[in-house]
Amino acid sequence: MLHIAVCDDNIEELSNMVQLINLYRTSKNFNCEYAIFPNGFDLLSVLEKGKRFDIYCLDIIMPGFTGIDVAREIRAFDKTACSYSSCCFYSSVFKTLMAYFVY
């Protein structure tokens, strides 16, 4: 089963991502679980407790702790993590995680 983390400070965007994941799960009969996080600190707190995800969907522009900062911290926990970004800060993210950009 695929485990997905979605991190965005914008509640509407979190809701949109959840709707897209659920739509895909239903239409493809795809087995996955997801967790949502309103900020990077909450996501990293879960990682510190040992939880791992296969895919991290990170908002780049978040107050206090950007998606790029979160991606760097994730890399410390998981060298094979994949990240999807809603914004294109290409060079910084690519150096941090294997990044796939969603426009």
Secondary structure as the mmCIF struct_conf table of DSSP 4:
data_model
#
loop_
_struct_conf.conf_type_id
_struct_conf.id
_struct_conf.beg_label_comp_id
_struct_conf.beg_label_asym_id
_struct_conf.beg_label_seq_id
_struct_conf.end_label_comp_id
_struct_conf.end_label_asym_id
_struct_conf.end_label_seq_id
STRN STRN1 LEU A 2 CYS A 7
BEND BEND1 ASP A 9 ASP A 9
HELX_RH_AL_P HELX_RH_AL_P1 ILE A 11 LYS A 28
TURN_TY1_P TURN_TY1_P1 ASN A 29 ASN A 29
STRN STRN2 CYS A 32 PHE A 37
BEND BEND2 PRO A 38 ASN A 39
HELX_RH_AL_P HELX_RH_AL_P2 GLY A 40 GLU A 48
TURN_TY1_P TURN_TY1_P2 LYS A 49 GLY A 50
BEND BEND3 ASP A 54 ASP A 54
STRN STRN3 ILE A 55 LEU A 58
BEND BEND4 ILE A 60 ILE A 60
BEND BEND5 PRO A 63 PHE A 65
HELX_RH_AL_P HELX_RH_AL_P3 GLY A 67 PHE A 77
TURN_TY1_P TURN_TY1_P3 LYS A 79 THR A 80
STRN STRN4 CYS A 82 SER A 85
BEND BEND6 SER A 86 CYS A 87
HELX_RH_AL_P HELX_RH_AL_P4 TYR A 90 THR A 96
BEND BEND7 LEU A 97 LEU A 97
STRN STRN5 MET A 98 PHE A 101
#
